[in-house]
Amino acid sequence: MRVWEQITIRIPRLDFVSRQRINNYPSTFSFEMHSSTVVADVGVRLRAAQYVRMSTDHQQYSPENQKAAIAVYASEHDIDVVTTYEDDGRSGVTLRHRPALMRLLKDVLGATRVFDAVLVYDVSRWGRFQDVDESAYHEYLCRQAGVKVIYCAEPFANDGSPTSNIIKTIKRAMAGEFSRELSEKVFQGQSRHVERGFWQGSRPGYGLRRMLVDANRKPKACLQPLEHKSIHTDRIVLVPGPPNEVALVRKIFDWYVHDGLGVYKIADRLNRFGLYNAQDRPWSNTTIHELLRNEKYMGNMIWNRRSQKLHTSYVRNPETRWVRAVGAFEPIVDTAVFDATQARLDRYKSKADEHQVLASISRLLQETGRLTLRTIKQQLDIPGRTRVRRVLPSLEDAYRQVGYFPAFDIAYVDHRITAKKTMAQYVLDVVAQLEASGHRVERDDRLSTLCIDQELRINVCVTLGCKENTFQPYAKATKSTRFRADLVLVGYFPRPQLQLECFYLLPESVLDDRAQTTLSPCHVPGVEGFRVDDLSLLLTLCARVPIEVSDELSDDNQHH
């Protein structure tokens, strides 16, 4: 039951404002105030909700103890507890992980509220917010709605007086500081465990298993997925997993180091073999890369690469803050193999400037006497073609600056890369139109292959034709040996303008299997019929046409 009181307040005539404006107001005025903001009338019991939050830091903060203390306070002050909001096992650092408090604040602002006060054990149960203003804001919402927040175990009355506000602000700051100190203590304790070689993560990874040990490192049992230790003094270490998984991990490193396979080819080979990763999913470039990078396969454990404290966002920590335990458990991969793997992974990681790139290319020229893209790419300590193009204007310019003048046309490489970028824009436009028409288009990262509606396979390529001073200004195309297609889409960019002249959309069967096919009438009869100025023909080929069945055919089918 809500009781409304008529309160009269006398306003003194102040002279720090305009006396004329003051004279427009009466010397006294009356307004109605909700009775929950003041002491209830004699004989009228205040209806209140109690909010309790479970805390694991002290036993005194258990829900039963909080409810008992609130019940004593309510009995002494003639308050009836009509409903309970309880966050069991919830942190008080943020609001988003406390559904009971969010429901309380929603009910406070609702029109069907059945209480006029909220009873809380103390300030820390209301929240350990890292910003004291956040805690004050939630209480302010209650006060604006006419609901008073009462802290039953605090030595001060939450009456809005200056003394109360100062003490309450200090209490809120102390509650937030307690969480920060506790977080730092937990971090230091986990760091000590990592330095002693105990596993602090959840999933061990492919080829490894979690072994439960006692305080003396005596093995007890191998934990299965989603299983956790039950005794506080027990610890977890990593051990090699099943022999087949250990052998496969070593094989992955061997493929990468000795066979020269990349992460994409390794993932593709494993998936074709029907072998899945630790999560029983197909391998990907990312999972292979993470496996090759992880030091736990050589027996080391690294912790605190990424961290999240007090429910904030995850952050990547600098290497100086990593916690590393060398030789924490039995290695799966030899140190020499692992170091060679890291050397190959890091071969393009360093950001070389123009002077370093030119010095590397010049040194390679002195050693071999010639330069090719293959020799540059195969040297681990030499920036490859992609790195050279990021630092220097072109590969041709790099050759000229180191004093190398090959007999072959080195500008062809730069021109081909430019033509591929232009061709990719045309292909993206066609893909967007096909998808807008309801077609399903699968493509690779380089836009060199397309598969439309899982039916039509198209190989995309570019050609620069022959040099300008030759007598064969024809486009050329090469059949792909990796991707068998139904059609081949060729973009013709004659030099030196490097502007798109036309497209060729022709069946793959007309191309030679072993050499380049010159798109001339003598090599491909009727080749001019496959020449188009735009890609509208491709949209027409992919269009769906409904099939109409005649009445005669329908009658024949019914008789049969």
Disulfide bonds with the S-S distance in Angstrom:
none
